[in-house]
Amino acid sequence: MYLTRLSLTNFRSFARLDIDVPRRVILLTGGNAQGKTTVLEAVYFLAAFTSFQTHADRQLVNFVAAREPLAVGRLVAEYKRGMSAHRLEVRLILEPVGPVNGQRLRKEILLDGVKRSLADVIGHFNAVIFVPQMTQIIEGAPEERRRYLNLALAQTAPGYARALGEYTQALTQRNALLKALNERSGDASQLDFWDETIARLGAAIIRARISAVQDIESLARLIHSDLTHGTESLRLDYQPAYDPLPRPNGQIALRLDTEVDRSSLSEDEIRLGFLERLRQVRSGQVRTALLALKLAEVEWMKQKTGQWPVLLLDEVLAELDLQRRADLLAYLEKMEQALITTTDLHLFAPGFVAGTETWEVSAGTVKALQNGEA
């Protein structure tokens, strides 16, 4: 799977962009805050229909255009999936509502010229993205990991996005009913329908997550070992709120942590251990683990869909050592298409740069360069 053309209208800093996309690795170069990451954001939005930068879609509409009572941001991707060519369009429509100059956002999705629902279209065009702030998948709260799994599964597992949406709606309805019953001391049997609905949808979601984590772990473990040349290991552990594993002898499993006595450790031993941990983090362990996870996601999507997703990498080389840079660039040779942003082309080997296409991004414009010239 690969893009052949990308068009943006009133999307972030791009008032207008219309560019052919080659079937190869593309380097987007330029200074900070010029629009490089916005290009990646647009491509990923066409795959996941959500932004990795904001939860408010209205912020994606160009701020100058958004001053008008009616504004439309538009993203169009022309791409090949297997032997077939397709056209995917997303319209972000800010329209007036209410008597006091209010606006609401409406989203329209068209696949090959026909309006479709999000649940029907998601997964038709696939992309995997890596940006620096995604280290929260590893370091952040559980909802960051759930969001990661949901976005990956929505693109890959048929029906997952619809099940997740229905589950969220059912949970909201059940909570509202539970609150009302508590306030009025109503009949608890009214919850039966919602309990059964949530259990049915939740079972499908948990089963899909279990399978995804197992599959991605097996791939990530191998990739991480390659990136670290066997010096480090990576494991994933899925811990759902409801664990479907059977309990022996009807017992309720409790997490019992072994009591640890740390009182014998000297201050100097603690200091040395603390220092070593800081050096490990500084050396990029978290970023390497996340990179292995993302490359495993690419392989997993290829296995599940039969198509390589478009790989989107934002400043990925900046915190990798020379060996891991070389390993990553070698890995990219198998990809059908990848877009990589950088502020410094010198991070890439000259031979690698020669085999790519380079785009210069500046102030919301993109120029394809040939031999270093526009």
Helices and strands as residue ranges (DSSP letters): E 2-11, E 14-20, E 25-29, H 36-48, G 57-60, G 65-67, E 71-81, E 84-97, E 102-111, E 114-115, H 118-121, E 127-130, G 132-135, H 136-139, H 142-156, H 160-184, G 188-191, H 192-227, G 248-250, H 267-282, H 285-305, E 310-314, H 322-331, G 332-334, E 338-342, G 345-347, H 350-354, E 357-362, E 365-369
